[in-house]
Amino acid sequence: MKKSKVLGKGQLAVGVMVIALIAAVWLNTKYMPTSTKYLGEASFVSATSDNAVETAAKTTEQDYFTTAKADREKQLKNATDTVKELLKSEALTDKDKESALKQIEAIADTIKKEANIEALLKAKGFKEVVAVIGNDGINIIVKSDGLTTANTMQIQDIAVTESGLDLSKVKIIPVK
């Protein structure tokens, strides 16, 4: 009688990749800049050109949300490509491949939830929104000069409804 392995090499490789993906997302959210200043950012010096400084500040704020979404898409593409390469490996068993596909489905479900939250918040009048779902909860970054109680309740309601997480796991981060 043969002993069955609890964890095969393929399952271990898929598990390590998922842990690496989760760590990358966590690090990205933890060390995300809270201000809109970036290293090497150029600023206008002319005292007569106040409009140019305001335009540069607006561009930087928009770049923050654009950059955050682009980074998220890049990380997703890298993780998906890695899992696809693993699936092509002949060393993986059918069980390992099935496990990898389930993990891909979980990642796709998370992305769908993030996109739904962002779309619904934009429909409620928030111009710039980024939703990031992680193991510890959900972070919602919203462009706002100040959130009212009603705004906060709208964000929380949408986040809880779409993500299925408890209200205690929702973190709202207003960015000017």
C-alpha positions as CSV (number, residue, x, y, z in Angstrom):
1,M,0.0,0.0,0.0
2,K,1.3,3.4,-1.0
3,K,1.5,6.4,1.4
4,S,-0.2,9.5,0.0
5,K,1.6,12.8,0.3
6,V,-0.1,15.5,2.2
7,L,1.5,18.3,0.2
8,G,3.1,17.7,-3.2
9,K,5.7,19.9,-4.8
10,G,3.1,21.5,-7.0
11,Q,0.7,22.3,-4.2
12,L,3.6,23.8,-2.2
13,A,4.6,25.9,-5.2
14,V,1.1,27.2,-5.7
15,G,0.8,27.9,-2.0
16,V,4.0,29.9,-2.0
17,M,2.9,31.9,-5.0
18,V,-0.4,32.8,-3.3
19,I,1.4,33.8,-0.1
20,A,3.7,36.0,-2.2
21,L,0.7,37.6,-3.9
22,I,-1.0,38.3,-0.6
23,A,2.2,39.7,0.8
24,A,2.7,42.0,-2.2
25,V,-0.8,43.3,-1.9
26,W,-0.4,43.9,1.9
27,L,2.9,45.7,1.4
28,N,1.4,47.8,-1.3
29,T,-1.5,48.9,0.9
30,K,0.7,49.4,4.0
31,Y,3.3,51.5,2.4
32,M,1.0,53.4,0.0
33,P,1.9,57.1,0.3
34,T,-0.6,59.2,2.2
35,S,0.4,62.4,0.6
36,T,0.4,63.3,-3.0
37,K,4.1,64.2,-3.2
38,Y,6.3,61.9,-5.1
39,L,10.1,61.7,-5.0
40,G,11.5,63.8,-7.9
41,E,8.2,65.6,-8.5
42,A,8.7,68.8,-10.3
43,S,7.1,72.0,-9.1
44,F,6.6,75.3,-10.7
45,V,8.5,78.2,-9.2
46,S,7.0,81.2,-10.9
47,A,5.2,83.6,-8.5
48,T,2.9,84.9,-11.2
49,S,1.7,81.5,-12.3
50,D,-0.6,80.3,-9.5
51,N,-2.8,78.5,-12.0
52,A,0.1,76.3,-13.1
53,V,0.8,75.2,-9.5
54,E,-2.9,74.3,-9.0
55,T,-2.9,72.4,-12.3
56,A,0.2,70.4,-11.2
57,A,-1.5,69.6,-7.8
58,K,-4.6,68.4,-9.5
59,T,-2.6,66.2,-11.9
60,T,-0.7,64.7,-9.0
61,E,-3.9,63.9,-7.2
62,Q,-5.4,62.2,-10.3
63,D,-2.1,60.4,-10.8
64,Y,-2.3,58.9,-7.4
65,F,-5.5,57.1,-8.2
66,T,-4.4,56.2,-11.7
67,T,-1.1,54.8,-10.4
68,A,-2.8,52.8,-7.6
69,K,-5.1,51.2,-10.1
70,A,-2.3,50.6,-12.6
71,D,-0.2,49.0,-9.8
72,R,-3.0,46.7,-8.8
73,E,-3.6,45.6,-12.4
74,K,0.1,45.0,-12.8
75,Q,0.3,42.8,-9.7
76,L,-2.7,40.9,-10.9
77,K,-1.2,40.3,-14.3
78,N,2.0,39.1,-12.7
79,A,0.2,36.7,-10.4
80,T,-2.0,35.4,-13.1
81,D,1.0,34.9,-15.4
82,T,2.8,33.0,-12.7
83,V,-0.1,30.7,-12.0
84,K,-0.6,30.1,-15.7
85,E,3.1,29.1,-16.0
86,L,2.6,26.8,-13.0
87,L,-0.4,25.2,-14.7
88,K,1.6,24.5,-17.8
89,S,4.1,22.5,-15.7
90,E,3.9,18.8,-16.3
91,A,5.1,18.1,-12.7
92,L,1.7,19.2,-11.4
93,T,-1.0,16.7,-10.7
94,D,-4.6,17.2,-11.6
95,K,-5.3,17.9,-8.0
96,D,-2.6,20.7,-7.9
97,K,-4.0,22.2,-11.1
98,E,-7.5,22.2,-9.6
99,S,-6.2,23.9,-6.5
100,A,-4.5,26.6,-8.6
101,L,-7.7,27.2,-10.6
102,K,-9.7,27.6,-7.4
103,Q,-7.1,30.2,-6.3
104,I,-7.4,32.0,-9.6
105,E,-11.2,32.1,-9.2
106,A,-10.8,33.6,-5.7
107,I,-8.5,36.3,-7.1
108,A,-11.0,37.0,-9.9
109,D,-13.8,37.2,-7.3
110,T,-11.9,39.7,-5.3
111,I,-11.2,41.9,-8.3
112,K,-14.8,41.8,-9.3
113,K,-15.8,42.9,-5.8
114,E,-13.3,45.8,-5.9
115,A,-14.5,46.9,-9.3
116,N,-18.2,46.8,-8.2
117,I,-17.4,48.9,-5.1
118,E,-15.5,51.5,-7.1
119,A,-18.3,51.7,-9.7
120,L,-21.1,52.0,-7.2
121,L,-19.2,54.7,-5.2
122,K,-18.6,56.6,-8.4
123,A,-22.3,56.4,-9.2
124,K,-22.9,57.9,-5.7
125,G,-20.8,61.0,-6.7
126,F,-17.3,60.1,-5.5
127,K,-15.0,61.1,-8.4
128,E,-11.9,59.1,-7.5
129,V,-12.1,55.8,-5.6
130,V,-9.8,52.8,-5.1
131,A,-11.0,49.8,-3.2
132,V,-8.4,47.2,-2.0
133,I,-9.6,44.0,-0.5
134,G,-7.0,42.1,1.6
135,N,-6.9,39.4,4.2
136,D,-7.4,41.8,7.1
137,G,-10.4,43.7,5.5
138,I,-11.0,46.3,2.9
139,N,-9.4,49.7,2.4
140,I,-11.3,52.3,0.5
141,I,-9.4,55.4,-0.6
142,V,-11.7,58.2,-1.6
143,K,-10.8,61.7,-3.0
144,S,-12.6,64.1,-0.7
145,D,-12.1,67.4,1.1
146,G,-13.9,65.9,4.0
147,L,-16.4,63.1,4.4
148,T,-19.8,63.8,6.1
149,T,-21.5,61.1,8.2
150,A,-23.8,60.4,5.3
151,N,-20.9,59.9,2.9
152,T,-19.2,57.6,5.4
153,M,-22.4,55.6,5.8
154,Q,-22.8,55.3,2.0
155,I,-19.3,54.0,1.6
156,Q,-19.6,51.6,4.5
157,D,-23.0,50.2,3.2
158,I,-21.6,49.6,-0.3
159,A,-18.4,48.1,1.0
160,V,-20.2,45.7,3.4
161,T,-22.8,44.7,0.8
162,E,-20.4,44.1,-2.1
163,S,-17.5,42.5,-0.2
164,G,-19.5,40.4,2.4
165,L,-17.1,41.5,5.1
166,D,-18.1,42.9,8.5
167,L,-18.3,46.6,9.1
168,S,-15.4,46.4,11.5
169,K,-13.1,45.4,8.6
170,V,-13.9,48.4,6.5
171,K,-11.3,51.2,6.5
172,I,-12.1,54.5,4.7
173,I,-9.1,56.7,3.8
174,P,-10.0,60.2,2.5
175,V,-7.3,61.8,0.3
176,K,-7.5,65.5,-0.6
